[in-house]
Amino acid sequence: MRNRIPFLAALLLTCLLAGGCANTEKKLGRGMNNAYEVVRMGEMRRTFEQSCLFDGPAVGYTTGAIRGFNRSLARTGIGLYEIITCPFPPYDPVLTDYFAPHPVFPDNFTPGLIEDPALSTDTNLGYSGGDIAPFVPNSRFRVFDTH
């Protein structure tokens, strides 16, 4: 006779994760967004920019870059923690005294929507707008920028 306990455990875990709990979805989404920080490096760019503006370029090029890299790694760790613990309470963001709950970007650039037919407002005419590659740092080209 087969051992059915692993099958039942997998079924229980699937039901638990696929139950549609809004808090679990928010925590998992926030965790995935924060874990992507190691690729996006928004925390590093923002800290570098703020250090250069407020403390001067000499501090920004050295301390600002190191502090930004440390903050990027910390945000990635927070994201991994939230991904692993997404099915379990508490569902509120962690370490909000030191980090914003959502990813940050430099003040000189905030990405918009990706240029994609699914997100276009007027696909019948073939005109739409949006960022070409918002996930690539310093790609600020927009098609039809009206403001």
C-alpha positions as CSV (number, residue, x, y, z in Angstrom):
1,M,0.0,0.0,0.0
2,R,1.3,3.4,-1.0
3,N,2.1,6.1,1.6
4,R,-0.4,8.9,1.0
5,I,0.9,11.3,3.5
6,P,3.2,13.2,1.1
7,F,0.3,13.5,-1.4
8,L,-2.0,14.8,1.3
9,A,0.6,17.3,2.6
10,A,1.1,18.6,-0.9
11,L,-2.6,18.9,-1.5
12,L,-3.0,20.8,1.8
13,L,-0.2,23.2,1.0
14,T,-1.7,23.8,-2.5
15,C,-5.1,24.5,-0.9
16,L,-3.5,26.8,1.6
17,L,-1.6,28.9,-1.0
18,A,-4.4,28.9,-3.6
19,G,-7.1,29.8,-1.2
20,G,-7.3,33.4,-2.5
21,C,-6.5,35.2,0.7
22,A,-5.9,38.8,-0.2
23,N,-3.4,39.4,2.6
24,T,-1.3,36.5,1.4
25,E,-1.4,37.8,-2.1
26,K,-0.3,41.3,-1.0
27,K,2.5,39.9,1.1
28,L,3.7,37.6,-1.7
29,G,3.5,40.4,-4.3
30,R,5.3,42.8,-2.0
31,G,8.0,40.2,-1.3
32,M,8.5,39.5,-5.0
33,N,8.7,43.2,-5.8
34,N,11.3,43.7,-3.0
35,A,13.3,40.6,-4.0
36,Y,13.6,42.0,-7.5
37,E,15.6,45.0,-6.0
38,V,18.9,43.2,-6.5
39,V,18.2,43.5,-10.3
40,R,16.4,46.9,-10.3
41,M,18.9,48.7,-7.9
42,G,16.4,51.5,-7.3
43,E,17.5,51.8,-3.6
44,M,21.1,52.1,-4.7
45,R,20.3,54.8,-7.3
46,R,18.2,56.8,-4.9
47,T,20.7,56.6,-2.1
48,F,23.5,57.6,-4.4
49,E,21.5,60.5,-5.8
50,Q,20.4,61.7,-2.3
51,S,24.0,61.5,-0.9
52,C,25.4,63.4,-3.9
53,L,22.8,66.2,-3.5
54,F,22.8,66.6,0.3
55,D,26.3,65.5,1.3
56,G,28.3,66.5,-1.8
57,P,29.8,64.5,-4.6
58,A,32.8,63.3,-2.7
59,V,30.6,61.5,-0.1
60,G,28.0,60.4,-2.8
61,Y,30.6,58.6,-4.9
62,T,32.0,56.6,-2.0
63,T,29.7,56.4,1.0
64,G,26.5,56.9,-1.0
65,A,27.3,54.0,-3.3
66,I,28.2,51.6,-0.5
67,R,25.2,52.6,1.6
68,G,22.9,52.2,-1.5
69,F,24.3,48.7,-2.2
70,N,23.8,47.7,1.4
71,R,20.2,49.0,1.3
72,S,19.6,47.1,-1.9
73,L,20.8,43.9,-0.3
74,A,18.7,44.5,2.8
75,R,15.5,45.1,0.7
76,T,16.2,41.9,-1.2
77,G,16.5,40.1,2.1
78,I,13.2,41.6,3.3
79,G,11.6,40.4,0.0
80,L,12.9,36.9,0.4
81,Y,11.6,36.8,4.0
82,E,8.2,38.0,2.8
83,I,8.1,35.4,0.1
84,I,8.9,32.5,2.4
85,T,6.5,33.7,5.2
86,C,3.6,34.8,2.9
87,P,1.1,32.2,4.1
88,F,1.6,33.1,7.7
89,P,0.5,36.2,9.7
90,P,1.4,39.0,10.3
91,Y,0.7,40.4,6.8
92,D,1.9,43.9,7.4
93,P,5.2,45.2,5.9
94,V,8.3,44.6,8.0
95,L,11.0,47.2,8.9
96,T,8.9,50.2,7.8
97,D,10.9,52.4,10.1
98,Y,13.9,52.0,7.8
99,F,12.4,51.1,4.4
100,A,9.4,52.2,2.5
101,P,6.9,49.3,2.0
102,H,7.1,49.7,-1.8
103,P,10.2,50.0,-4.0
104,V,11.8,53.5,-4.2
105,F,13.3,55.2,-7.3
106,P,15.5,58.2,-7.7
107,D,13.6,61.5,-7.6
108,N,14.7,62.2,-11.2
109,F,13.1,59.1,-12.7
110,T,10.0,57.1,-11.9
111,P,9.1,54.4,-14.5
112,G,5.7,54.3,-16.1
113,L,3.8,51.6,-17.9
114,I,5.6,49.4,-20.4
115,E,4.8,50.1,-24.0
116,D,2.6,47.1,-24.8
117,P,-0.6,46.5,-26.8
118,A,-2.3,45.1,-23.7
119,L,-1.8,48.4,-21.9
120,S,-2.5,50.7,-24.8
121,T,-5.4,53.1,-24.6
122,D,-6.1,53.4,-28.3
123,T,-5.1,50.3,-30.1
124,N,-7.6,50.7,-32.9
125,L,-5.6,53.7,-34.3
126,G,-2.2,52.2,-33.4
127,Y,-1.2,55.1,-31.1
128,S,-0.2,54.6,-27.6
129,G,2.3,55.7,-25.1
130,G,4.5,54.4,-22.3
131,D,8.1,53.6,-21.4
132,I,10.0,51.4,-23.8
133,A,12.1,49.7,-21.2
134,P,11.3,51.0,-17.6
135,F,13.3,48.2,-16.0
136,V,16.5,49.4,-17.7
137,P,18.1,52.2,-15.6
138,N,18.2,55.6,-17.3
139,S,16.0,54.6,-20.2
140,R,13.7,57.6,-20.2
141,F,12.6,57.6,-23.8
142,R,8.8,57.8,-24.1
143,V,6.7,57.6,-27.2
144,F,4.1,60.5,-27.2
145,D,5.1,62.2,-23.9
146,T,2.4,64.8,-23.4
147,H,3.5,66.4,-20.1
